[in-house]
Amino acid sequence: MKRIVLTGGGTAGHVTPNIALIPRLKELGYDIHYIGSYDGIEKKLIEEMDIPYYGISSGKLRRYFDRKNFTDPFRVLKGFGEARKLLRQLQPGIVFSKGGFVTVPVVLAAGRLHIPVILHESDLTPGLANRICIPSASKVCCNFPETLSHLPAEKAVLTGSPIRQELLAGNRIAALDFCGFTANKPVILVMGGSLGSAAINDTIRGVLPELLKTYQIIHLCGKGKLDPRFDGIEGYVQFEYIKKELRDLFALADIVISRAGANAICELLALHKPNLLIPLSKNASRGDQILNARSFEAQGFSIVLEEEEVTNLTLLDAVNTLYQNRQEYSKAMTDSGQRNSIETITNLIEELCLS
């Protein structure tokens, strides 16, 4: 039996591409196992799919001072030992890593045991975890043409990101019923990532009366970020998080306002959804979302507003411009020749696992 270990965690963006690969891997006859952190978001998501899940110790590798910098290396070392023991027991033919710090001990252990590893780098430039892992990898998949110059030429493969195929089968009528919306008014879907964005939430709510003159709003605001003051407003619905109905909400949306996490924007590309991207600022990140967003902007897929540029006026202007020119943005995405990422990646897995 062909056996594969998937790994990735910390955020939904490090898990959902793995989830997107699972149906095709099952079709190809793989026995699938997953290694993640003890209690990260990946544990619940993977166990819901009845995939055997194994938790290991993990620590974050920070580029700034924090007291945990003195203890987390020991957690990584413990995770390395746990991962090596698991891999010896499971004896997989290959490891596929989607990123996040939990993957570092898994990939390093696989390299030590001479198990082939495929990495996937979502962002335009590799993050610290993947930079540590690249020497142990056989191949490194990426989303952006610009990323190829940051990777070893003999390992780099431009694949795009695996997209959950169910997102492509949304039902607009079901979404109208779910939200209680009318069919004759355009819809904006607002997404701030799996944890939500206070900056986006506050701005949307601040201009809500003006937006509702023209649009209906679906607001995915993140865990703990619902505001009961806005309940019951006609044309506006808010949810902490949506799972099953997300495909229907995408089908209903005319335009999307989103953060610029790589997985999220690749889903927008696959769905050809005109979008306004508000990337996480450099003050709160290494700037990867800004690079992702600017790449999509340069390809004609998106309008970009950096967080420091967002005001009531700039947001309203960007939304109206995007809606008025939505067909142009949608056509640019349709004409982009997006690859069949799942097929490309599973072909790589087959090639390395069976070699």
N, C-alpha and C positions, 0 to 999 in steps of 0.2 A: 504493500500500500504506500502511495506517495504521501508524505507527511510534511506539513509546513507549520512553522511557528510565526504568527503575526505579533508585532509589538508596536506600541505607540500609546501615548497618554498625556494627561495633564489638562488638555482642553478637548472640546468636541472635535475641533479641526484636526487633531492628531488621531482621532478614532474613526470618524465617519468614512474616510477613504478606505480604511481597512474593511469596514462594514460593506462598502460598495463592491469590494473584490470577492467577498465570501460566496455569493450565489454562483459566480462563474467558477471559482475554485472547487465548489462542491460538484458542479457539472463535470469538471475535469477529473473527479475522483480523488481529491485531496482529503486527507485526514487533518483537520484544522485545529490548532491549539493556539492559545493567546497568553502572552506574558505581559503583565502591566503592574501598576503599583498596588499596594495593599488595598487602598480605598479610594482611588481616583475615579473620575467620571467614567473611565473606560470599563471599570468593573461591572457596573450596572448595565451599561449598554451591551456589553458582550455576553454577559450571563443571560440576558433576555433572549439571546439568539441560540441558547443551548450549545454554546461553544465552550469546551473545557478551558477554564481560566485559572491562572496561577499568579499570585501576587508576590512581588519581591520588594526589598528595601530600595529606596531611591532618594537621592538628594539633588537639590538644585545647584548648578554651577553658576555662580553670580559674578558679574563684572563690577560689582560695587561692594562697599563694606557692609557686612552684616555679621552678627555674632554666629549665625548658623554656618558661616563659611568655615568655622573651626570644627564643626561636627559633621556637616554633610559629606565631606570626603569619606568619612568612615562608613556612612550609610551607603555610598556608592560602592565601596569595597565589599561591604556585606552583600549588596545586591549582585555584585559580580560573582561571588561565591555561590549564591542561591541560583543565579541564572546558569552558571556552568553545571551545577548539579542537575538542574531541570533538563538542560539540553542533552546531557549524557543519558538521562533516563528516557527522554522522548526520542532521541536520535532522528531529528528531522532531516529531510533532504535539503532544506533551504529555510532561511529566515528572511521575512520581509518587514522592514522597519519604517514606520511612518513619522517618527520623530517625537520629540519630547524627551525630558531628561531621564525618564525611566528606561529609555531604549539604550542608553550608553552602556550599562553593564551587560545587557543582553547581546548587543552587537560585539562588544569586546570579547565576551566569553565565546561567542560563535566563531570569531576570528581565531581565537586560541585553539579551538577544537577543529579548525579547518572546515567549518560548515559554510557554504556559500551564503552571502548576504546581499540583498538588494535594499538600498536606501531610497526613500522618496523625500525630496526637498521641495516644500511647497512654495517658499518665498523666493524672491528674486535673488537674494544673496543667502548663502547657507548660514543657519544659526549655529550657535556654539556647540550644541549637542551633536549635530550632524558633522560639523568640522572635526570633532574628536573621532567620530565613527568612520569617516571616509576612508582612512587607510585600511580598515578591516573589511571594506565592502568590495564586492565584485563589480557591481553596477550602481550608478546613482541616477535615479530618474528625477526630472525637474519639469516645472510648469512653464517657465518663461524662456524665450530664446536668449535673453541677456544672461541667464544663469550659466549657460554652457561655458562662458569664459572664466567662471569662478571654480570650475570643476576639472579634475584630471581628464584629458581628452579621451583616453582609452576607456574610461568608466562612464562618461556622461551620456545620457539618453534623454532626448526631449520627448516626453510622453503626455504631458498634461496631467490633470488630477482625476482619479477615479470618481465618478459621480454616481450616486445611488439612482438606479434606473427607475425606481418608482416615482422620483420627482418629475419624470418626463410624462407621467400619465395622470396629471391632475384633472379635476372636474370643476369647471368654473361655476356651474349651476349649484353644485354641492357647497361651494365656498360662499356663494351669495346667501344661501339658506343658513349656513353656519354663522355668518356674520350679521344676518338680518339687513343686508344692503339692498339697494335698488339696482336694477340692471342698466339704468340710463345715465349713470354718473361715474367718471373714471375713479380708479382705486390706486392708492399708494400703499405699498407694503414697506414698513419701517422695521429694520433689523439692526440690533446693536451687538450681535454676537451672543454666544451661549450665556454669558454673564451679564449682558446688557451694557448700555453706555449711559451714564448719568448725563453727560454732555448732550448727546443726541436727544435723550428723553426730554430734558428741560427745554431745549430749543423747539422741538416739535410741539410740546404742550404750550409753549409761549406764543406760537403762531397758529394754534389750532383754529381759532375763529376765522382767520383769514383763509386758511387752507380749506376749511369745510364749505366755503362759498363755492368752490369748484370741484373738490375731490372728496372721496370717502377714504378713511384712514384705517389700516390694520396696523397696530403697533405692538410689536414683540419687544417688550421692554426689559426682560431679564428677571431672574429670581430675586424676589424681595423688592422689586421696583414698580409694582402696580401703584397707581394713585387713585384712591376711591373717589376723589373729587371729580374725576372725569368719567365715572361710570354713568351709563344711561344717556350719554350725549348722542343724538341722532347722527349717523354717518361715521362714528368713531368707536372702535373696539380695541381693547388692550388685553394682552395675554402675557404671562411670565415667559412661557415657553410652549412651543407647539411641536408635536412630533408627527402623529398620524395624519393630521389635516394639512401639514405644510405643503404637500404637493398641490392640494386644491387652492390654497392661498396664493401660491406662485401662479397657478393658471389664471386666477382672477386678477392679479396685479397688472396694471398698465405700466407702472414704473416702480422702481425699488430704491429706497434710501438705505445704505448699508455701511458698516465698517468695511475695511479692506483686507480682512484675513484671507489668505490665499484660497482656502477651501471654499469660503462663501462666494468669492468673486468668480471662481471657476464654475460653480453651480449657476451663477447668473449668466455666464458665457454660454454654458450648455443649453440654457433655457431661452437664450436670446432676449433677456430682459433689460431694457434700457435702465441705466442706474446712475444714481448720484452717490459717490463714495466719499465718506468722511473718515479718513484713516486715523488710527490711534497716533497721537502726537509723539514726537521724539522725547518729550519730557516723561512719558510713561512707557517707552519701549526703545528698542534699538533702531527704530525708523523703518522696519521692514514693510509695514503696511503702507507707508508713504511711497516707497519704491514700487510696491505692487500696483498701487493706484495709478501712479504716473505711467507705468507701462501700459495699463489698460486705456488710459487717456490717450497716449500716443498712438495706440492702435485703433482709436475711434470708437471704443466700446463704452466709455464712461465720461461723465463730468466729475471733476474732483474739487472738493472744498477742504482744505486743511483745517483742522480743528480751531486754530487761532483765527481763521478767516470767517468762521461761522457767526453770523448775526441773524436777527429776524429778517432783515432786508436781503442779505446775500442768499439765505436759504430759500426764501420765496422766489427770488429771481432765478436761482439754479433749477428749482423744481419746475417752474413754468417753462423755462428754456428747454429742459429735458423733455417735458411732455409734448411741447410743440414740435420738437424734432425727433420724437421717439422712433419713427420709422427709419430714419437714417442710422441711429445707433443700433437698432435691431438688425438692419441689413448688414452693417459692418460685422456684427457677430456671426450672422448667418454665413457671410462670405469668407469667414476667417479660416475655413478648412480645419476646424478643430478635429484633433485625432480621436480615434476610438481608444481612449486611455486604458480601459479595462482590458481590451484585447491585447494592446501593446505590452502592458505590464505582465499579464498572465503568460504571454508568449515568452517573455524574458524569464519568468519563473520556470516554465517548462524546460527551456533551453538549459538553464543552470542546474535545475534539480535532476535532470536526466543525463547530464553530461558526465 
